[in-house]
Amino acid sequence: MNKKIIAGLLVGGQIAVFGVAEARTLKFHSGLAQSRPEAAYLQQFADLVEQYSNGDLTVNVYHAGSLGLKDADMLRIMQRGMVDISLLYGEYYNRDAPELASVYAQGAITEADQHLKILPTLRNIYKEGYAKWGIHTIGGVVAPVFDVGLHCKEPVNTLEELEGKKVRVWSGHLVDTFDNLGISAQVIPQNDMYLALQTGVVDCAYYLSTVAKTVSLQEVTDYESYLHPWAASPWMFGVSDKTWASLSESQQTALSRAGEEIWEITKAKAVDPQREEAAREERKEMGITVLPEFSDADVATFVEAAHKAWKDMAEDSGPEGMSYYNTVTSELDKL
C-alpha cells in the first residue's frame, strides 16, 4: 500500500478502517447520587451504547455532579458543548428556562395510569424546549409513579386537620398550593427534613411515601395518609448538538437506540400497584399507622388549588410556559 495512503489512515496512533467510525468516549453528567435507582439505568444505557456501537462509542457516567457541574447551569453548559451528555430534569431550570420548570406539576394526575398517557405530550414538549438550547434528546428514564402522602406526628388525613399544621414540601409550587388552601408550608431540602420534623420546625412532611423509609421518616413521624400519585417529570437524556454533529451516523443510531430502550424499560415499570402495596405493608411493620386516604372531596380541593398555583407559575414564566401549560392540561382533560 502507498505510504501516503497509510499515513492518511493513521488516526490517534491507530489505523482506521474504511466504513468504521473512529472510537469515541463521551462524558455523561448526572446530578443524582449513584445510590438512586435511576443511576443503575444510566449505567445500563452506557452498556447498551457500547454494545450497539460495537465498541466504537463509550459513555462514562459521572454521578452526583462529580464533574463539578451544577444542574441549574446545565442548559448553558450543554449549549456550549462543555459536556457531551446530561441527565435533564425540567424543574431544575427555573432560572434559565422557567417555562420548562412549569410543564408538569403535582396535582396534575389523580390516577397513576394518567401519567403513562400524558408521557408522549411531556416528551414532545421537552424535546422542543431542550432543542432551543442546542440539545438533542434521545430517550431517558421514566420515573416510578410513587404514592405521595402526608407523614405527620399526629393523625392527619383531612385538609381540615392540616390547618394549623406546618408542612414540609419540596417546591415553591407546593408552597403556593397549600397557601391557596390556607395551610402553612415551606420548602425544606430532603437532607434537612428529618431534623425539621424531629425538632418541630414542621409537623408534617409531604413526601413520596413509597420511599419514605430511605430517609427514615418512620423515626420522626407516626402516621401517614395517601393523597395522590406523584406527577414525576421524566428524566431526559440530552446530547449536546455539538457532540451529536461530530458523531458518525452509526454512533448516533447506537445512542438513540439505547436511549429509547431505557425509556421503554422504565416506562413499563413506572406504574406498579403491587410495589406500592408492598411498600405500604413494610411501613406498617416499621410501626407507622397508615390512616385511610384523603377523601375524594379533599383530593378535588387539593387539585383545584394545585392547578391554580400551576397556572400562576406558568403565567409568570412567559408565553411559552402558558403554551406548555395549556397543552398539558388540555390533554389531561381528555383522560
N, C-alpha and C positions, 0 to 999 in steps of 0.2 A: 504493500500500500504506500502511496505517495506520502513522504514525510510531512508535507504541508497539510494534508488531509488529516493525518494522525494528530498533528498539533492542534488542529481546529476542533478535534473531538475531545480534547482534554478539558475537563471541567472540574475544578477543585481537586486536581490530582487524580481524578478517576476518568475512565474512558466512557463517554456517553454513547448509547446505542440508539440508532435511528428509531423513532417511534416510541421511545421510552422517556418518560418525564424525569427531569432532574429531581433527585430526592430532596425533600424539604422537611424542616421541623418547624412547627408553629407553636406559639405560646398562647395558652388559654387562661385568661384571668377569671377567677371565681372569688367572690367575697364570702362565700359560705365556708363554714368550718368543715373539715374533712369528715367529721363525725355525723354530719347531717345526711339523711337518707339520699338527698339529691346528689351528693358528692359521688356516690357509687355509680350513678348513671353517667356522670361526666367521664369517669374512667372507662365505663363501658363504651361510651361514644368514641373515646380516643382509640380503644382497642378495635372497634369496628372500622374506623377510618384507616388504620394501618392494614387491616385485613382486606378491605375493599380496594385499597390503592396498591395492593401487592407490595407493601413496604416502601412505596415512593413518598408517602406522606406520614409523618409522625406528629402527634399532638401531645404536648406536655402540659398537663393541667397544674396550675398553681392555685392551691386552695387558700382560703382565709386571707385573701389580699396579700399573699406573700411576695408578689411582685412590687409591693409598695404603692399600689394604686388604690384610689378611693372610688367606691361605687358611684358616689354623687358626681364625680368628674368623668365617668366612663364615656359618655356621649362625645365629649370633646376629645378624649384620648383616642377613641376609635376613629373619629373623623380625621384625625391627624395621622392615623396608621401607626400609632405608637405601640399597639399590641395587636396581635393577629385575630384572636377570637375572644369573646367575652360572654359570660352568662348575664343576660339583661333582664331587669325587673322594673317595669314601668314606674312603680311607686317611688323608686329611688331618685327620680329625675325632676323633682318638683321645681328646682331652681332653673334648669336649662330647658325643660320641656314639660311645663305643668299640665299640658293637655294629655300627655301620656300617663301622668300620675292620677288622672281623673277618669280613665277609661272604664274602670270597674271598681265597685265599692261594696262594703258589707251591707247586707240588706237587699242586695240585688236579686238573690235567689232564696227561696224558702224550701225547695226540694233539691236534693243532691243531683238528680238527673238533669235538672235545668242547666247545670254547669256544663255538662257534656254537649248540650245542644247549642249553647252560646259560644263555645270554643272557636268554631270557624270564623265567627264575626270578630272575636277578640284577636285572633291570629292575623286576620287581614288588616286590622287597624294597626297592630304593632309593626307588621311588615311595612306598611305605608309610612308610619311615623319614624321608624328607625332608618328607612331609606333616605329620609331627608337629612340625616346625619352621616351619610356615606357608609351605611351598614347594611350588609346583605344577610337576611335571616335564613336559617337552614333547619328549621325544626326547633326542638327544645324539650323541656321537661314539663309535663302537665302535673301540677302539684296535687296531692291527695285532697279530696274534699272531706276534711275533718269536721267533727261536731264543734260548734262554738257554744260555750256556756258561761254562766256566771258562777264563779268559785268564791264562796263567802265564808266568813267566820260564823255567821248566824244563818238560820234557814231563810232563804230568799228564792221565790220562784214566781214573783209577780212584779210588774213595773211599779206598782204602788208601794211594795215593800222595799224597792230600791231607793225610793225618795228618802232623802236624809242620809243615805249611804254615800261614801266616797269610793268611786270606781276607777280602777286602773284600766286604761285602754292603750292601743298601740299606734294610733294615728290621730291627726288633727280632725279628720272627717268624723271619727267616732266621738271625739270631744264635742263637736257640734251636734252630732246626732243625739247624744244624751242630754246636751243642753236644751235641745228642742223638746225634750221630754221632761225638763225641769229637774234633771238628775246631774249631780256634780261628778265630772270625770276629768282625769288628767293623764297625759302621756307619760308613762314610766317605762324606760327600756327593760327588756326582758331580764337582763342581768341584775337589775335593781329591784325587780318585782317581789322576790322572796322577802327581802329586808323591809320593803314598804308595807307588806302585809304583816310581817312579824312585829313591826314597831307601831302599827296603827296609822301609818300615813294614809293608807287606804283600807277599806273594809272588805272590798270585793275585787276580784280580777276577772275582767272579760278576757277569755283566753281560749285557745284551741284545746278542748277537753281531752281529745284523743291522746295528746302528747303531754298532758299536764304532769304526769309523773316524771318526765325528763327534767323538769325544773322544780320538782319536789313540792308541788302545791299541796299535796296531802299532809305535809308537815305544818302548814300555816293556815289551812282552811279545813273546815269540816263538812261543808255542804256544797253541792253543785246542782245546777239545773240547766237543761239544754234550751237554747234559744233559737239557733238557726244554723244551716250549713255554711261552711267557710267559702266565701266568694274569692277564690285564690287566683290572682293573675298568673298566667303561665310564665315560666322562665324560658326565654327565647335564647337560642344560640345565634349570636351575631358575629359575622366575619367582616372585618374592615374591607371596604371596597378596594382599597389599595392592595391588600393582600389577595383578595379574590381575583383581581385582574392579573396578578402575577402568576397565578396557578394555571397549570395545563387543564384542558377540558376533562381529562380522566381524573385529575385530582379534585376538581370541582364536583364531579359526579360522586366521588367517594365521600366527600364531606356532606353533600346533600342527602345521599342515601343513608348514611349513618345518622344524621340529624333526624330524618324522617322516621327511621326505625325506633329511635329513642322516644320520639313523640308518641308513636303508636303503642309502644310498650307501656309507657307511663299513663297514657290515656286509658288503657284497658284496666289499669289498677286503681284509677283515681277514685271511683265510687265503689265502696265495698262495705255493705251493711254488716257483714259478719265481722270485719275488722273493728268497726265502731262498737258493736255489741260486746266483743271480747275485751276491748279496752275499758268499756263501762264496768263490766264484771270485775276486771282486775282492780279498778279503783275502789269498788265496793269492798274487795278483800283487803285493801290497804286501810280501810276504816272510814272512807268517805261515804256520807249519806247522799245518795242520788235521789233528789226530790222529783216529783212529777214535773214535766217540762212546762215551759211558759204556755199559757193558753193561746188559742188561735187569735183571739181578740188582742192580746198583748203583742203577739208577733206582728199582726197587721198594723198596730200602732207604732211599733218599732220600725217596721219597713217604711211607713209613711214619713217618719222623722228622718230616717236614713236617706231616703230619696230626696228630701228637701235639702239636706246637707250636701248630698252628692251633686244636685243640680247647682247649688250655690258655688261649690268648688269648681264645677265645670265652667260656669259663667265667669268666675274670677280668672280662669286660665286662658280665656280668649275664645274667638270664633271657632278654632279647631277643636278646643275642648268641648264646646257646646255641640258641635257636629258629631263628635265621637259619642257624647252622652246620648244624643237623640238617636243615633244609630243603634247603640246597645239597648237602650230602653225600649225602642220600637220592636226590636227582635224579641226581647224578654216578654213584651206584652202579647206576643203571638204564642207563647209557650203555655 
